[in-house]
Amino acid sequence: MAPQRTLSDVPDFLQNSPFLPFDTDASSSDAAEIAHPKPTVAQIVRSKRLRTIIIALITFTALFILLGKFRTDHPFTRLGISGPKCYFTPPVTIPEVPPGEVDWTRFAYIQYATSDDYLCNSLMLFATLERLESRADRVLLYTANLLYSSTATRLLESARADYNVQLVLVEKQHKNDVHYVWADSYTKLLAFNQTQYERVIHLDSDSTLRENLDNLFFLPEAPIVLPKAYWLGKPKLGAHIMVLQPSDDIFGKIVKGIRGASRGTYDMEIVNKIFGTSCLLLPHQPYALLTGEFGSPDPEHKAFMGEDGDWDPEMVLEQAKFVHFSDYPFPKPWEETTAEQQEKAVPPCVDNYQGWKEDCRAREIWINLYKDFKERRWAVCSLDDSPLEG
Ligand SMILES: *[C@@H]1O[C@H](CO)[C@@H](O)[C@H](O)[C@H]1NC(C)=O
């Protein structure tokens, strides 16, 4: 059954349409008609008015079905007219690193940092790449304000000396009229300007990298490969992991996108707009897991699991190569938190797992992800010494 709808439900492009079944003159009755005698049933069946009503009803129903389809099927996005078309395509098949000689200087992991905290995150990521024996180049885009901080200059020097990172001074891409938390996030898009590389991987540094991603440099050609922003419930792509091909042409579009950005438009929105028809989809389960998923209120974790079987937090973590810290409004793992904030954010134990009384695996995984981050931060950057109390 079609639910009750009002004119405001109708998309803008259908408002005032001559095909709309709303009778705008319904209240004005025809005085001359009232004087007529009551029509017979036969007359009613043959009447023009009844036919009009039937046609209106059919149109009405068709319109509702169509509107429902628009809401669930996103036909314009599928066509690449509005939003990323690749959202509706199957994810790419993940390649192996090809055997034989590979010129790794064509590829790079790129990070950006505009503050001490994020510089430390990037350093941690480079340390992980070193430990995982990644072979591609490492590039850090940093902004001039960091040169006034003694901590930052120490970390920059460590990046260069300990992890073989190339330091590239860039101009901060900042906007004043947007939310301060993401005001610098446009700087990340400068990855598209590193045209000395054929392909680069950009990882948001407030994350834990669990495996070497070198094979992703051999994904099929595409200007960008991104995961679904699976947690949003609408067809958008996430930008916390990006496999991209830098190019002057695309960077030109990015620059325009940054210039035109206003409140609510950040790096992710710009990327979604630009790569509507040209993206490929990265499978989100191994490459785009959010820590928040472990505390999802949906016991089946449908948005994350899709059609791929049952949620099992241990299996999910085991398959995850990259985990992004995102438990908004819970602070990022290097920030101070109160016991109350922690209690609110820590995933609860759930009932009934294979005869156990309580299943606390998701909770423990979550706590360990935060704890591991804090410990590595201490080890790599020597900035923070208060690991999360379990
Ligand atoms: C993009 O790269 C070119 C060449 O390296 C450089 O001259 C230019 O300043 C860069 N643009 C931005 C906004 O960083």
The ligand as a Gaussian input file, in Angstrom:
#p B3LYP/6-31G(d) Opt

LIG

0 1
 C       50.846000      21.511000      -7.489000
 O       52.096000      21.029000      -7.971000
 C       52.842000      22.005000      -8.698000
 C       54.040000      21.296000      -9.268000
 O       54.768000      20.608000      -8.258000
 C       53.185000      23.154000      -7.784000
 O       53.905000      24.135000      -8.487000
 C       51.902000      23.769000      -7.243000
 O       52.200000      24.769000      -6.295000
 C       51.068000      22.693000      -6.551000
 N       49.779000      23.264000      -6.142000
 C       49.360000      23.298000      -4.870000
 C       48.074000      23.988000      -4.615000
 O       49.997000      22.821000      -3.960000

